[in-house]
Amino acid sequence: MFLPLAVCLLPGFLAAQQTRDVQRAPTVTGTASVTGTATTDEQVPQPVKRARVELSAEGRAPVTEFTDDRGRFTFSRVPAGRYTLVVSKPGFVRMTYGARRPDRPGTPITVNDNQQVSDLAIRIPRGAVITGTIRDESGQAAPGIGVRVMQYRTVNGERTLAPAPAANGADTTDDLGAYRLYGLPAGDYVVTATPRLLAASDIRQITPSDIQSAQQAMQQGAGINAGQAPRPDPTTVTYAPVFYPGTTNAGSAATVTVAAGEERAGVDLSLQLVRTARIEGTVVTPNGVPPQTAQLFLVPRTAAAGLPAMVSFNRIAVGPDGKFSYPGVAPGQYTVSARIGMVPVNFASGDGRVAMVQGMIQPFPGETGPGVEGRGRNATAPSALWAMADVSVDGQNVTGLVLNMQPGLSIPGRIVVEPVGVEAPDDLSRARVSLAPGGSGGLMIGVGGSPTAVDRSGRFTLADVTPGKYRVNAQLSTPEANWTVKSAMLNGRDSLDFPVDIGPNDRSGEAVVTFTNRTQEVSGTLSDATGRPAPDFTIVVFPADKNYWLSSRRIRTARPDTNGRFTVANLPAGDYRIAALIDIAPGDQSDPAFLEQIVPASVVFSVHEGEKKVQDIRIAGSGDISPSGS
């Protein structure tokens, strides 16, 4: 829910030189004070006793105090600065000063020397409770089952389930199968139970025919006779994540709605068994490379909504003949990958988060590490080999999978430096360049570990690159200036804005990373129709070009401080729109449909390279937009 406000612009420009980060002392004292009161968010507010109050500023260690019996708190000897104030207590919802809702950004508090900031009032709602019982497939209590609550969010332009703000209480069932999650903000939740028995583990399911066969064998006093037909493979099953009210499909899950302070009981779930299967195949390596040196990875192509991806790492071995078999694979879409070399592995989960699978892959026999000259029988072997195949599992065994190992790609690259007011560095070997997963699912092998070395002239090579979507990460630190990455071109696209697809046989040219010591910034003051500061709104800055609406670095939100001032730093040069909203939910700014709605309530402005632009905003009572600010 949001309410866009018409704004008028007071144009202005501020020339300012870039400031360097200053190393701050661990403890800083000042001459100001901050006091306030924490009360319940009820019709008749009550003091919140012994609540934890945290006052923090960027670059400084947070300071903590506790409320007294009247809900009062005081911070003394506070240095001048811009602060965030947060209040929390078990059973209540964590709240930031100035936030309209628990999951919204708060209002920064500006403190000057010798100032007494007093009578800050913050109301914190009582947390809601969701409780229930988890039972197994036979109706018995299921202890030790993990229970999570999730909410829908917009991630990379797509509506998906994401973990909800951390709840207090037992998120694992007790001996009676019961769980209790408390301290939840009011809202809609999806509840899921995740058994521990997942990924490459299974249970043999005993069927009536198995029992009958066993009884016949006991009566005959022997096993299956030689003349009998062989018994079919046993049916194997595993527990699947289950969503309330009782489905393994996240899209069919029902939401549980709770109000502030409400206790919702009876959110019960029954675990479900799903049929598993085996994935069998063969790893084929070049001459002289033993297949058993390959490491295998079985990864879901997209993680279950909001759940951690189950990565089967180093669970099975490849035989000398190249044969392998993955048992107990639950239904789903997977990628089976093989790797020979000495490079870490990255997995990009379904919600865009990247997790490093810990462990190093063994080098070829006779090698001492990555990039070394091979010795003995593998002297001519490449530094790394890879193979991957997509597999669909529906409860039936998958056989005959062939993984043909091949060398990774090598992408040449160079660094370009665009200095302004300083000399360009003579030695660019301090730069570091690496690839990172840029997709929303899939296994990335061969990249993401140690940064690629850069020579003095700025040349580098991204080696052992496997197919997938990537972004280029780069850093440069020299005495001449503070350098930022202006662009990272790969295959004709700026990977800072959009992930770049690398195909199996991609030979499209070099990567070009451009550094500059110029940065852009937009700052200003938000005021109401009478000219007074309006700190209770959220500033949204987004590209004027819709093609960039999925570029996270070009979409920013900011809350004005208590004086109405706001700043959006490190914004790429370009054309933008700016709007003032009375409310914005997390993730809305990355939803193209949401941005489309607020276009009529926004105004276009431009930021040029190196510009520090002042753009004051006034909320027009008439709803009209006037460039004069009148």
C-alpha positions as CSV (number, residue, x, y, z in Angstrom):
1,M,0.0,0.0,0.0
2,F,1.4,3.4,-0.9
3,L,0.3,6.9,-1.5
4,P,2.3,8.9,-4.1
5,L,2.5,12.6,-3.6
6,A,2.8,15.3,-6.3
7,V,6.1,17.2,-5.9
8,C,7.6,20.3,-7.2
9,L,11.3,20.8,-7.8
10,L,13.6,23.6,-6.6
11,P,16.5,23.2,-9.0
12,G,20.0,23.8,-7.7
13,F,23.5,22.5,-8.1
14,L,26.2,22.1,-5.5
15,A,29.8,21.7,-6.6
16,A,31.7,19.7,-4.0
17,Q,34.9,17.8,-4.1
18,Q,34.9,14.1,-3.2
19,T,35.6,13.4,0.5
20,R,37.7,10.6,1.6
21,D,36.5,8.1,4.3
22,V,37.9,9.0,7.7
23,Q,39.1,6.4,10.1
24,R,37.0,7.0,13.3
25,A,38.2,6.2,16.8
26,P,36.4,3.2,18.4
27,T,34.8,5.4,21.1
28,V,33.6,8.9,20.4
29,T,32.0,11.2,23.0
30,G,30.1,14.4,22.4
31,T,28.1,17.1,24.1
32,A,24.5,16.3,23.0
33,S,21.8,14.1,24.5
34,V,18.9,12.1,23.2
35,T,15.9,11.2,25.3
36,G,12.5,9.7,24.6
37,T,9.8,7.2,25.6
38,A,8.8,3.8,24.4
39,T,5.1,2.9,24.7
40,T,2.8,0.2,23.4
41,D,1.0,0.8,20.2
42,E,-2.5,0.5,21.7
43,Q,-5.5,2.7,22.2
44,V,-4.3,3.4,25.7
45,P,-0.5,3.3,25.4
46,Q,1.4,1.7,28.2
47,P,5.1,2.2,29.0
48,V,7.4,-0.6,27.7
49,K,9.7,-1.4,30.6
50,R,13.2,-2.7,30.2
51,A,13.2,-2.5,26.4
52,R,16.5,-2.4,24.6
53,V,17.2,0.9,22.8
54,E,20.0,1.1,20.3
55,L,21.4,4.4,18.9
56,S,23.7,3.9,15.9
57,A,25.4,6.1,13.4
58,E,27.4,5.0,10.3
59,G,31.1,4.5,11.2
60,R,30.5,4.3,14.9
61,A,29.8,1.5,17.3
62,P,26.1,1.3,18.4
63,V,25.3,2.5,21.9
64,T,22.6,0.7,23.9
65,E,20.4,1.7,26.8
66,F,17.3,0.2,28.5
67,T,14.0,1.9,29.3
68,D,13.0,2.4,32.9
69,D,9.7,1.7,34.6
70,R,8.1,4.7,32.8
71,G,9.5,3.6,29.4
72,R,12.0,6.5,29.4
73,F,15.5,6.2,27.9
74,T,18.4,8.7,27.8
75,F,21.6,8.8,25.8
76,S,24.1,11.3,27.1
77,R,27.4,12.6,25.7
78,V,26.2,11.9,22.2
79,P,28.5,13.2,19.3
80,A,27.0,15.3,16.5
81,G,25.8,13.1,13.7
82,R,22.9,11.4,11.9
83,Y,21.5,8.5,13.9
84,T,19.1,5.6,13.7
85,L,17.1,4.6,16.9
86,V,15.7,1.1,17.3
87,V,13.7,-0.3,20.2
88,S,13.2,-4.1,20.8
89,K,11.9,-6.4,23.5
90,P,11.0,-10.1,23.4
91,G,7.3,-10.4,22.7
92,F,7.2,-7.1,20.9
93,V,8.0,-6.1,17.4
94,R,11.3,-4.5,16.7
95,M,10.6,-0.9,15.6
96,T,12.7,1.9,14.2
97,Y,12.0,5.5,15.1
98,G,9.8,7.2,12.5
99,A,8.8,4.0,10.7
100,R,5.2,3.6,9.9
101,R,5.4,-0.2,10.1
102,P,7.9,-2.7,11.5
103,D,9.4,-3.6,8.1
104,R,9.7,0.1,6.9
105,P,12.7,2.4,7.1
106,G,12.8,4.9,9.9
107,T,13.5,8.6,10.2
108,P,17.2,9.4,10.8
109,I,17.7,11.7,13.8
110,T,20.1,14.7,13.2
111,V,22.0,15.7,16.3
112,N,24.1,18.8,16.6
113,D,26.8,19.7,19.2
114,N,25.3,20.7,22.6
115,Q,21.8,19.9,21.3
116,Q,19.2,18.2,23.6
117,V,17.0,16.0,21.4
118,S,14.1,15.3,23.7
119,D,10.7,13.8,23.8
120,L,11.2,11.3,21.1
121,A,8.2,9.0,21.1
122,I,8.3,5.5,19.7
123,R,5.4,3.1,19.8
124,I,6.1,-0.6,19.5
125,P,3.3,-3.1,18.8
126,R,2.9,-6.4,20.6
127,G,4.1,-9.3,18.5
128,A,1.7,-11.8,17.1
129,V,2.0,-15.5,17.7
130,I,1.7,-18.5,15.4
131,T,1.7,-21.9,17.0
132,G,0.8,-25.4,16.0
133,T,1.8,-29.1,15.9
134,I,3.7,-31.1,13.3
135,R,2.9,-34.7,12.8
136,D,4.4,-37.4,10.6
137,E,2.6,-39.4,7.9
138,S,1.2,-41.8,10.5
139,G,-0.2,-39.0,12.7
140,Q,2.5,-39.3,15.4
141,A,4.2,-36.2,16.9
142,A,7.3,-35.2,14.8
143,P,10.0,-33.7,17.1
144,G,13.0,-31.8,15.8
145,I,11.2,-30.4,12.7
146,G,12.3,-26.9,11.5
147,V,9.4,-24.5,11.1
148,R,9.7,-21.2,9.3
149,V,7.4,-18.3,8.4
150,M,7.8,-16.5,5.1
151,Q,6.2,-13.6,3.3
152,Y,5.9,-12.6,-0.4
153,R,8.4,-10.1,-1.6
154,T,9.4,-8.7,-5.0
155,V,12.9,-9.8,-5.8
156,N,14.5,-8.9,-9.2
157,G,11.1,-8.0,-10.4
158,E,9.5,-11.3,-9.5
159,R,7.1,-12.0,-6.6
160,T,8.6,-14.7,-4.5
161,L,8.6,-16.0,-1.0
162,A,11.3,-14.7,1.3
163,P,12.1,-15.3,5.0
164,A,10.0,-13.1,7.2
165,P,11.6,-10.9,9.9
166,A,13.1,-13.1,12.6
167,A,10.6,-14.4,15.0
168,N,11.3,-15.3,18.6
169,G,10.4,-18.6,20.2
170,A,10.8,-22.3,19.2
171,D,11.4,-22.7,15.5
172,T,12.0,-26.4,16.0
173,T,9.3,-28.7,17.3
174,D,9.6,-30.2,20.8
175,D,9.0,-33.8,21.9
176,L,5.2,-33.3,21.4
177,G,5.7,-31.9,17.8
178,A,4.7,-28.5,19.0
179,Y,6.2,-25.1,17.9
180,R,5.5,-21.5,18.9
181,L,6.7,-18.5,17.0
182,Y,6.1,-15.1,18.7
183,G,7.1,-11.5,18.2
184,L,5.8,-11.4,14.7
185,P,4.6,-8.2,13.0
186,A,1.0,-8.1,12.0
187,G,0.6,-9.4,8.4
188,D,0.2,-12.4,6.1
189,Y,2.6,-15.4,6.5
190,V,3.3,-18.7,4.8
191,V,4.2,-21.4,7.3
192,T,6.4,-24.3,6.2
193,A,7.9,-27.3,8.0
194,T,11.2,-28.7,6.7
195,P,12.3,-32.2,7.8
196,R,16.0,-32.8,8.2
197,L,15.9,-35.9,5.9
198,L,16.4,-34.2,2.6
199,A,18.8,-34.4,-0.4
200,A,20.4,-37.8,-1.3
201,S,18.8,-39.6,1.6
202,D,15.8,-41.9,1.4
203,I,13.6,-44.4,3.2
204,R,12.7,-47.8,1.8
205,Q,8.9,-48.0,1.7
206,I,7.6,-51.4,2.7
207,T,4.6,-52.3,0.5
208,P,2.0,-55.0,1.1
209,S,3.7,-57.1,-1.7
210,D,7.0,-56.8,0.2
211,I,5.3,-58.2,3.4
212,Q,3.7,-61.0,1.4
213,S,7.0,-62.0,-0.2
214,A,8.7,-62.0,3.2
215,Q,6.0,-64.2,4.7
216,Q,6.3,-66.7,1.8
217,A,10.0,-66.8,2.2
218,M,9.7,-67.5,5.9
219,Q,7.2,-70.3,5.2
220,Q,9.5,-71.8,2.7
221,G,12.5,-71.3,5.0
222,A,14.6,-69.7,2.2
223,G,14.9,-66.6,0.1
224,I,13.9,-66.2,-3.5
225,N,14.5,-69.3,-5.5
226,A,16.8,-69.3,-8.4
227,G,14.0,-69.9,-10.8
228,Q,11.9,-67.0,-9.5
229,A,11.7,-63.8,-11.4
230,P,13.9,-61.1,-9.8
231,R,12.0,-58.6,-7.6
232,P,11.7,-55.1,-8.9
233,D,13.7,-52.3,-7.2
234,P,12.2,-51.3,-3.9
235,T,10.2,-48.1,-3.7
236,T,12.1,-45.4,-1.8
237,V,10.7,-42.2,-0.3
238,T,11.8,-39.1,1.5
239,Y,10.2,-36.3,3.4
240,A,9.4,-33.1,1.5
241,P,9.0,-29.6,2.8
242,V,5.3,-29.0,3.4
243,F,3.4,-25.7,3.4
244,Y,0.3,-24.9,5.4
245,P,-2.4,-26.2,5.2
246,G,-0.7,-29.3,3.8
247,T,0.9,-29.1,0.4
248,T,4.3,-29.6,-1.0
249,N,3.7,-26.9,-3.6
250,A,4.6,-23.4,-2.4
251,G,2.2,-21.9,-5.0
252,S,-0.7,-23.7,-3.3
253,A,0.1,-22.6,0.2
254,A,-2.4,-20.7,2.2
255,T,-1.5,-17.5,4.1
256,V,-2.0,-17.2,7.8
257,T,-3.1,-13.6,8.7
258,V,-2.4,-12.3,12.2
259,A,-3.1,-8.9,13.8
260,A,-0.9,-7.1,16.3
261,G,-0.7,-9.1,19.5
262,E,-3.0,-11.9,18.2
263,E,-2.2,-15.5,18.9
264,R,-3.1,-17.9,16.1
265,A,-3.2,-21.5,17.3
266,G,-3.9,-24.6,15.4
267,V,-1.6,-24.0,12.4
268,D,-0.9,-27.7,12.2
269,L,1.0,-29.6,9.5
270,S,1.4,-33.2,8.5
271,L,4.6,-34.3,6.9
272,Q,4.4,-36.0,3.5
273,L,6.5,-38.7,1.9
274,V,7.4,-38.3,-1.8
275,R,8.8,-41.0,-4.0
276,T,12.5,-40.7,-4.7
277,A,14.6,-42.0,-7.6
278,R,18.2,-42.6,-8.6
279,I,20.2,-40.6,-11.1
280,E,22.8,-42.8,-12.8
281,G,25.3,-41.8,-15.4
282,T,28.9,-41.7,-16.7
283,V,31.7,-39.1,-16.5
284,V,33.7,-39.1,-19.7
285,T,37.2,-37.5,-19.4
286,P,40.0,-36.7,-21.9
287,N,42.7,-39.3,-22.4
288,G,45.0,-39.5,-19.4
289,V,42.6,-38.0,-17.0
290,P,41.2,-40.5,-14.5
291,P,37.3,-40.1,-14.2
292,Q,37.5,-40.8,-10.4
293,T,39.2,-37.4,-9.9
294,A,35.9,-35.7,-10.8
295,Q,33.8,-34.2,-8.1
296,L,30.0,-34.3,-8.6
297,F,27.4,-31.7,-7.6
298,L,23.6,-32.2,-7.5
299,V,21.8,-28.9,-7.2
300,P,18.2,-27.9,-7.6
301,R,17.9,-25.5,-10.6
302,T,15.7,-23.2,-8.4
303,A,15.6,-23.6,-4.6
304,A,12.2,-24.2,-3.0
305,A,10.6,-20.9,-2.4
306,G,12.3,-19.2,0.6
307,L,14.1,-22.4,1.6
308,P,17.8,-23.0,1.5
309,A,19.0,-24.9,-1.5
310,M,20.1,-28.5,-0.7
311,V,23.5,-29.0,-2.2
312,S,24.8,-32.5,-2.4
313,F,28.5,-31.9,-2.1
314,N,31.1,-34.7,-2.2
315,R,28.4,-37.2,-1.3
316,I,29.2,-39.8,-4.0
317,A,32.3,-41.0,-5.8
318,V,32.9,-41.6,-9.4
319,G,34.2,-45.1,-10.2
320,P,37.4,-45.8,-12.3
321,D,35.0,-46.6,-15.2
322,G,33.4,-43.1,-14.8
323,K,30.1,-44.6,-13.5
324,F,28.1,-42.7,-10.7
325,S,24.8,-43.0,-9.0
326,Y,22.8,-40.5,-6.9
327,P,20.3,-42.2,-4.7
328,G,17.2,-40.8,-3.0
329,V,16.6,-37.8,-5.2
330,A,13.2,-36.2,-4.6
331,P,11.0,-35.0,-7.5
332,G,12.2,-31.7,-9.0
333,Q,14.4,-30.0,-11.6
334,Y,18.1,-30.4,-11.0
335,T,21.5,-29.7,-12.5
336,V,24.2,-32.5,-12.3
337,S,27.7,-31.0,-12.6
338,A,31.1,-32.5,-12.7
339,R,34.3,-30.6,-12.0
340,I,38.0,-31.5,-12.1
341,G,40.3,-28.7,-10.9
342,M,41.1,-26.6,-7.8
343,V,38.4,-23.9,-7.8
344,P,35.6,-23.2,-5.2
345,V,32.0,-23.6,-6.1
346,N,29.2,-21.0,-5.9
347,F,25.5,-21.6,-5.8
348,A,23.0,-18.9,-6.5
349,S,19.8,-19.8,-4.7
350,G,16.2,-19.2,-5.8
351,D,15.9,-15.9,-4.0
352,G,19.1,-14.4,-5.4
353,R,21.3,-15.0,-2.4
354,V,24.7,-16.6,-3.1
355,A,26.1,-19.3,-0.8
356,M,29.7,-20.7,-1.0
357,V,29.9,-24.4,-0.8
358,Q,32.9,-24.9,1.5
359,G,35.6,-27.2,0.3
360,M,38.2,-27.3,-2.4
361,I,38.2,-29.7,-5.4
362,Q,41.2,-31.9,-5.7
363,P,43.7,-31.1,-8.5
364,F,44.9,-33.6,-11.0
365,P,47.3,-36.2,-9.7
366,G,50.8,-34.7,-10.1
367,E,49.6,-31.1,-9.8
368,T,50.3,-28.9,-6.8
369,G,47.6,-26.3,-7.3
370,P,45.6,-24.2,-9.8
371,G,47.5,-23.0,-12.8
372,V,50.6,-25.0,-12.3
373,E,52.4,-27.0,-14.9
374,G,51.1,-30.6,-14.8
375,R,53.5,-33.3,-13.9
376,G,53.7,-36.9,-15.0
377,R,50.8,-38.5,-16.8
378,N,48.7,-35.2,-16.8
379,A,51.4,-32.9,-18.0
380,T,49.2,-31.8,-20.9
381,A,45.9,-31.7,-19.1
382,P,44.0,-28.4,-18.9
383,S,43.8,-26.6,-15.5
384,A,40.2,-27.4,-15.1
385,L,37.5,-29.5,-16.7
386,W,33.7,-29.3,-16.3
387,A,30.4,-30.8,-17.5
388,M,26.8,-30.3,-16.6
389,A,23.4,-31.6,-17.5
390,D,19.8,-30.7,-16.5
391,V,17.7,-33.5,-15.2
392,S,14.0,-33.8,-14.4
393,V,13.1,-36.2,-11.7
394,D,9.5,-37.4,-11.2
395,G,9.9,-40.6,-9.1
396,Q,11.3,-42.7,-11.9
397,N,15.0,-43.6,-12.1
398,V,17.1,-41.5,-14.5
399,T,19.7,-43.6,-16.3
400,G,22.2,-43.2,-19.1
401,L,23.2,-39.6,-18.2
402,V,26.6,-38.8,-19.9
403,L,28.8,-35.9,-18.6
404,N,31.5,-35.1,-21.2
405,M,34.2,-33.2,-19.5
406,Q,35.6,-30.2,-21.4
407,P,37.9,-27.2,-20.6
408,G,36.4,-24.0,-19.1
409,L,36.3,-20.8,-21.1
410,S,39.0,-18.1,-20.9
411,I,37.8,-14.5,-21.2
412,P,40.5,-11.9,-21.7
413,G,40.0,-8.5,-20.1
414,R,41.6,-5.1,-19.4
415,I,41.1,-2.3,-17.0
416,V,40.5,1.3,-18.1
417,V,41.1,4.2,-15.6
418,E,39.4,7.6,-16.1
419,P,41.1,10.0,-13.7
420,V,39.9,13.5,-13.0
421,G,42.2,15.9,-11.2
422,V,44.7,13.2,-10.4
423,E,47.3,11.2,-12.3
424,A,46.4,7.7,-13.5
425,P,48.2,5.0,-11.5
426,D,51.2,3.5,-13.2
427,D,50.7,0.1,-11.8
428,L,47.3,-1.5,-12.0
429,S,48.3,-4.9,-10.5
430,R,46.5,-3.8,-7.3
431,A,43.2,-4.3,-9.0
432,R,41.2,-7.4,-8.4
433,V,38.6,-8.8,-10.8
434,S,36.3,-11.8,-10.4
435,L,33.0,-13.2,-11.7
436,A,30.0,-13.7,-9.4
437,P,26.8,-15.6,-10.1
438,G,24.3,-13.2,-11.6
439,G,21.2,-15.4,-12.0
440,S,18.4,-16.5,-9.6
441,G,19.3,-20.1,-9.6
442,G,21.8,-22.6,-10.8
443,L,25.3,-23.9,-10.1
444,M,28.3,-21.8,-10.9
445,I,31.5,-23.7,-10.9
446,G,34.9,-22.4,-11.8
447,V,34.4,-18.8,-10.6
448,G,33.8,-16.7,-7.6
449,G,36.8,-17.8,-5.5
450,S,40.1,-15.9,-5.4
451,P,40.1,-12.7,-7.6
452,T,41.9,-12.9,-10.9
453,A,45.4,-11.4,-11.0
454,V,45.9,-8.2,-13.0
455,D,49.2,-7.2,-14.5
456,R,50.7,-3.7,-14.3
457,S,49.2,-2.6,-17.6
458,G,45.7,-3.7,-16.5
459,R,45.4,-6.9,-18.5
460,F,43.8,-10.0,-16.9
461,T,42.2,-13.3,-17.9
462,L,39.0,-14.8,-16.4
463,A,39.8,-18.5,-16.6
464,D,37.8,-21.7,-16.2
465,V,34.5,-20.0,-16.8
466,T,31.5,-22.3,-17.2
467,P,28.1,-21.5,-18.8
468,G,25.8,-19.3,-16.8
469,K,24.8,-15.8,-15.9
470,Y,27.4,-13.6,-14.3
471,R,28.3,-10.2,-13.0
472,V,31.8,-8.8,-12.9
473,N,33.2,-7.7,-9.5
474,A,36.2,-5.4,-9.4
475,Q,38.1,-3.3,-6.9
476,L,41.1,-0.9,-7.2
477,S,42.9,0.8,-4.4
478,T,45.9,3.1,-5.1
479,P,47.4,6.2,-3.3
480,E,46.3,8.5,-6.1
481,A,42.5,8.4,-5.4
482,N,39.5,6.5,-4.2
483,W,38.4,4.5,-7.3
484,T,34.9,3.2,-8.0
485,V,33.7,0.9,-10.8
486,K,32.0,3.0,-13.5
487,S,31.1,0.0,-15.8
488,A,32.0,-3.6,-16.3
489,M,31.3,-4.5,-19.9
490,L,31.0,-8.2,-20.9
491,N,29.6,-9.4,-24.1
492,G,28.5,-5.9,-25.0
493,R,26.5,-5.4,-21.8
494,D,27.2,-3.6,-18.5
495,S,27.1,-6.5,-16.0
496,L,26.7,-3.9,-13.1
497,D,23.2,-3.4,-14.4
498,F,22.3,-6.7,-16.0
499,P,23.7,-10.2,-15.5
500,V,25.5,-11.4,-18.7
501,D,24.9,-14.9,-20.2
502,I,28.0,-16.9,-21.0
503,G,27.4,-19.8,-23.4
504,P,29.4,-23.0,-23.7
505,N,31.3,-21.9,-26.7
506,D,31.3,-18.1,-26.1
507,R,34.1,-16.3,-27.9
508,S,32.6,-12.8,-28.0
509,G,35.6,-10.7,-27.0
510,E,37.2,-9.2,-23.9
511,A,35.8,-7.9,-20.7
512,V,36.4,-4.1,-20.0
513,V,36.3,-2.8,-16.5
514,T,36.3,1.0,-16.1
515,F,37.3,2.8,-12.9
516,T,36.8,6.5,-12.1
517,N,37.4,8.7,-9.2
518,R,34.3,10.7,-9.9
519,T,31.1,9.9,-8.0
520,Q,27.6,11.2,-8.3
521,E,25.2,12.3,-5.6
522,V,21.7,13.7,-5.2
523,S,20.7,15.5,-2.0
524,G,18.0,17.9,-1.0
525,T,15.3,18.8,1.4
526,L,11.7,17.4,1.5
527,S,9.2,20.0,2.8
528,D,5.5,20.2,3.0
529,A,3.3,22.9,1.4
530,T,4.0,25.3,4.3
531,G,7.8,24.8,4.0
532,R,8.2,22.7,7.1
533,P,10.4,19.6,7.0
534,A,8.5,16.4,6.0
535,P,10.5,13.5,7.4
536,D,7.7,11.0,7.5
537,F,7.9,10.1,3.8
538,T,10.2,8.0,1.6
539,I,12.1,9.3,-1.3
540,V,12.3,7.0,-4.3
541,V,14.8,7.6,-7.1
542,F,14.5,5.3,-10.2
543,P,15.6,5.4,-13.8
544,A,13.6,7.4,-16.4
545,D,14.4,4.6,-18.9
546,K,12.2,1.6,-18.1
547,N,14.9,-0.7,-19.5
548,Y,16.9,-0.1,-16.2
549,W,14.0,-0.8,-13.9
550,L,15.6,-4.1,-12.9
551,S,19.0,-2.6,-12.3
552,S,19.3,-2.5,-8.5
553,R,22.2,0.0,-8.4
554,R,20.1,2.6,-10.2
555,I,17.0,2.3,-7.9
556,R,17.3,3.9,-4.5
557,T,15.2,4.8,-1.5
558,A,16.0,7.3,1.2
559,R,14.3,8.6,4.3
560,P,14.7,12.3,5.1
561,D,16.1,13.1,8.6
562,T,14.3,15.1,11.2
563,N,15.3,18.3,9.3
564,G,13.9,17.0,6.1
565,R,17.3,16.4,4.5
566,F,18.0,13.4,2.3
567,T,21.0,12.1,0.4
568,V,21.4,9.4,-2.3
569,A,25.1,8.7,-2.8
570,N,27.0,6.8,-5.5
571,L,24.3,7.0,-8.0
572,P,25.4,6.2,-11.6
573,A,25.1,9.1,-14.0
574,G,21.9,9.2,-16.1
575,D,18.3,10.3,-16.3
576,Y,16.1,9.6,-13.3
577,R,12.7,10.2,-11.7
578,I,12.1,11.2,-8.1
579,A,9.0,10.8,-6.0
580,A,7.9,11.2,-2.4
581,L,5.7,8.3,-1.0
582,I,3.9,8.2,2.3
583,D,4.5,4.4,2.5
584,I,6.4,1.7,0.6
585,A,6.7,-2.0,1.3
586,P,10.1,-3.8,1.2
587,G,10.9,-4.8,-2.4
588,D,8.3,-2.5,-4.0
589,Q,11.0,-0.4,-5.5
590,S,12.3,-3.4,-7.6
591,D,8.8,-4.2,-8.9
592,P,8.3,-2.7,-12.4
593,A,4.5,-2.6,-11.9
594,F,5.0,-0.5,-8.8
595,L,7.3,1.9,-10.5
596,E,4.8,2.2,-13.3
597,Q,2.2,3.3,-10.8
598,I,4.3,6.1,-9.3
599,V,5.5,7.6,-12.6
600,P,2.6,10.2,-12.7
601,A,3.7,11.4,-9.3
602,S,7.4,11.8,-10.2
603,V,9.5,14.3,-12.0
604,V,12.4,13.7,-14.3
605,F,15.9,15.0,-13.5
606,S,19.4,14.3,-14.7
607,V,22.7,13.6,-13.0
608,H,25.9,14.1,-14.9
609,E,29.3,12.4,-14.2
610,G,30.9,13.8,-11.1
611,E,27.9,16.0,-10.3
612,K,26.7,16.6,-6.7
613,K,23.2,17.7,-7.3
614,V,20.9,19.5,-4.9
615,Q,17.2,18.7,-5.7
616,D,14.8,20.1,-3.1
617,I,11.3,18.7,-3.1
618,R,8.1,20.3,-1.9
619,I,4.9,18.4,-1.4
620,A,2.3,20.5,-3.3
621,G,-1.0,20.8,-1.5
622,S,-2.9,21.3,-4.8
623,G,-1.3,18.2,-6.3
624,D,0.2,20.1,-9.2
625,I,3.8,20.1,-10.1
626,S,5.6,23.4,-10.6
627,P,9.2,23.7,-11.7
628,S,9.4,27.0,-9.8
629,G,8.5,25.5,-6.5
630,S,5.8,28.0,-5.9
